[in-house]
Every structure is written in structure tokens, then in C-alpha cells.
Amino acid sequence: MLDAYIIDQIRKREEERRRIHERPALELPLEPEPPPDWEPDIEEEEEAPRVIVIDL
């Protein structure tokens, strides 16, 4: 009788431990959030590239 009680307590503790360890995995988001759309400034697109010429 005492053996059955001890075995039952061990089984309950193992089930509780499994439930606790599985919980964080269930809280993780299933899909990562998409990155925000990047739009360059209009001023950067219209500005010509700068070139420095050194005449020796």
C-alpha cells in the first residue's frame, strides 16, 4: 500500500516537472514578426554622388 502511494507521488512529480518544462515552448510565437518596411528618404535618392577630383 505504501509502495503504491510512493510510486503515485513520484509519477505526479514527474508529470508536473514535464508540464513546467513544456510551458515556455508553448508561449513562444509560432512565426517571427516580419521586419518593418524600409523606405529610404527621398532626399537621399535625389542627391548625386559626391566626387572629389584632385589635380596635381
C-alpha positions in Angstrom: 0.0 0.0 0.0 2.8 2.4 0.9 4.7 1.4 -2.2 1.7 2.4 -4.4 1.4 5.7 -2.7 5.2 6.5 -3.2 5.0 5.4 -6.8 1.9 7.6 -7.3 3.7 10.6 -5.8 6.8 10.1 -8.0 4.5 9.9 -11.1 2.7 13.1 -10.1 6.0 15.0 -9.6 7.4 13.8 -12.9 4.2 14.9 -14.7 4.4 18.3 -13.0 8.0 18.6 -14.0 7.2 17.8 -17.6 4.3 20.3 -17.6 6.6 23.1 -16.2 9.3 22.4 -18.7 7.0 22.3 -21.7 5.2 25.6 -20.8 7.9 28.0 -22.2 7.8 26.3 -25.6 4.1 26.9 -25.8 4.4 30.6 -25.1 6.9 31.2 -27.9 5.4 32.9 -31.0 4.8 30.5 -33.8 6.0 32.9 -36.6 8.6 35.6 -36.2 7.3 39.1 -36.7 8.0 40.4 -40.3 10.6 43.2 -40.4 9.2 46.7 -40.9 9.1 48.1 -44.4 12.2 50.2 -45.1 11.7 53.3 -47.2 14.7 55.4 -48.0 14.3 59.2 -47.7 13.5 61.0 -50.9 16.4 63.4 -50.3 18.9 60.6 -50.3 17.6 59.3 -53.7 17.8 62.7 -55.4 21.3 63.6 -54.1 24.0 63.0 -56.6 27.1 61.1 -55.5 29.9 63.3 -54.4 33.2 63.0 -56.3 36.4 64.8 -55.3 39.0 65.4 -58.0 42.5 66.4 -57.0 44.5 67.8 -59.9 48.3 67.5 -59.3 
